[in-house]
Amino acid sequence: MGVSRIETICEKVANLEKFGFSEDEVLQLFGHSPLLMTLSLDKVQRNMTFVLGTMKLPAKSVLVCPLLLYSSLEVLLKPRVLLARKIQRMGLSPRMDGPKMFRALRMSEQRFLKVYVMCHEENIKDELLDYYRTTKRIKRLAVASRKTCYANVSITFVEHSCHFANLEKFGFSEDEVLQLFGRSPLLMTLSLDKVQRNMTFVLGTMKLPAKSVLVCPLLLYSSLEVLLKPRVLLARKIQGMGLSPWIDGTKMFRALRMSEQRFLKVYVMCHEENIKDELLDYYRTTKCIKRLAVASRKTCYANGFPF
């Protein structure tokens, strides 16, 4: 083995030791997955930073799942982790947490989408697919912008101008829009129509000031039909029936962040049997409204016009 080769391996060992690995653990890792020695220092650095910072996993997780270092950060790791978080925010299942995340990373693309996306209703499935494709497109756009700088800059400028104008209609200043995008950059990936519909619901039905989304960006992220509308309508029914706990003010923001199971446990399952059944039926009915609308459109297209 040449001197330069030995120096390179020593650099890679030192690179992993910076993340708290002992020399024996690094040797164990290389022994288990020899091809890790072919990865660049930059790739290991970026993947480890993502594992620790975004995934909030301990560094030693890569001893259990070396795929965390092998995987392409932009094509596989980041899109699947961000999709897992969106599924959790929407209160859906199955979730990808703990060892399930390692299993999800090992799946083929087709199998992954079948298990975690295609199992949902049509409107949810479409929203998750759009989000997943968007997260995979971010790197591609960045690469393309280096190759065709002027074209992409002009397209990006037009798209961002539309997002600015759309939010400014609701009374946001330019600084507030920049603050919102700085805090939640993926808001720029939402369609103008989704932002418009969610803002209309926040102002018209929830009777909240537009600036509420600066405190809780989830009001824009959330699926209107699956999470936002059902929980808000259930909160009003609980209030109308004179029950407690109420979901008002900042409690609403907390309720939106809860998983489905936690939400039902706190606000529905705490009541007597007959009240609990009534609230559950109402909640399920509000979640079915969109499904019925989608089904009626499909029937209409299938049968043609009534005349």
Residue pairs with C-beta under 8 A, 6 or more apart in sequence:
9 37
11 41
12 36
12 37
12 39
12 41
12 44
13 23
13 26
15 41
15 44
15 45
16 26
16 29
16 44
16 48
17 23
17 26
19 48
19 52
19 59
20 59
20 60
21 29
21 59
21 60
25 60
25 63
28 63
29 36
29 62
29 63
29 66
30 36
30 37
32 63
32 66
33 66
33 70
35 70
36 44
36 66
36 69
36 70
39 69
39 70
43 69
43 73
44 69
46 73
47 68
47 69
47 71
47 73
47 77
48 59
48 62
48 69
50 73
50 77
50 78
50 81
51 57
51 59
51 61
51 62
51 68
52 58
52 59
54 78
54 81
55 81
55 101
57 68
61 68
62 68
62 69
64 102
65 102
65 105
67 102
67 105
67 106
68 77
68 105
71 77
71 105
74 136
74 138
74 139
75 136
75 139
76 105
77 105
78 135
79 132
79 135
79 136
80 96
80 101
80 104
80 105
80 112
81 101
82 131
82 135
82 186
83 96
83 116
83 117
83 128
83 131
83 132
83 135
84 95
84 96
84 97
84 101
84 104
84 116
86 128
86 131
86 221
87 93
87 95
87 96
87 116
87 128
88 95
88 97
88 259
89 218
89 221
89 222
89 257
90 124
90 222
90 223
90 226
90 227
91 226
91 227
91 258
91 259
91 260
91 261
91 263
92 120
92 124
92 226
92 260
93 260
94 100
94 115
94 116
94 119
96 104
96 116
104 112
104 115
104 116
107 115
113 129
113 132
116 128
117 125
117 128
117 129
117 132
118 125
120 128
121 291
122 291
122 294
123 223
123 225
123 226
123 290
123 291
123 294
124 223
124 226
127 223
131 189
134 186
134 189
135 186
135 189
141 152
144 152
145 152
145 153
145 156
159 188
160 188
162 192
163 177
163 181
163 187
163 188
163 192
163 195
164 174
164 177
166 192
166 195
166 196
167 177
167 180
167 195
167 199
168 174
168 177
170 199
170 203
170 210
171 210
171 211
172 180
172 210
172 211
176 211
176 214
179 214
180 187
180 213
180 214
180 217
181 187
181 188
183 217
184 217
184 221
186 221
187 195
187 217
187 220
187 221
190 220
190 221
194 220
194 224
195 220
197 224
198 219
198 220
198 222
198 224
198 228
199 210
199 213
199 220
201 224
201 228
201 229
201 232
202 208
202 210
202 212
202 213
202 219
203 209
203 210
205 229
205 232
206 232
206 252
208 219
212 219
213 219
213 220
215 253
216 253
216 256
218 253
218 256
218 257
219 228
219 256
222 228
222 256
225 287
225 289
225 290
226 287
226 290
227 256
228 256
229 286
229 289
230 283
230 286
230 287
231 247
231 252
231 255
231 256
231 263
232 252
233 282
233 286
234 247
234 267
234 268
234 279
234 282
234 283
234 286
235 246
235 247
235 248
235 252
235 255
235 267
237 279
237 282
238 244
238 246
238 247
238 267
238 279
239 246
239 247
239 248
241 275
243 271
243 275
245 251
245 266
245 267
245 270
247 255
247 267
255 263
255 266
255 267
258 266
264 280
264 283
267 279
268 276
268 279
268 280
268 283
269 276
271 279
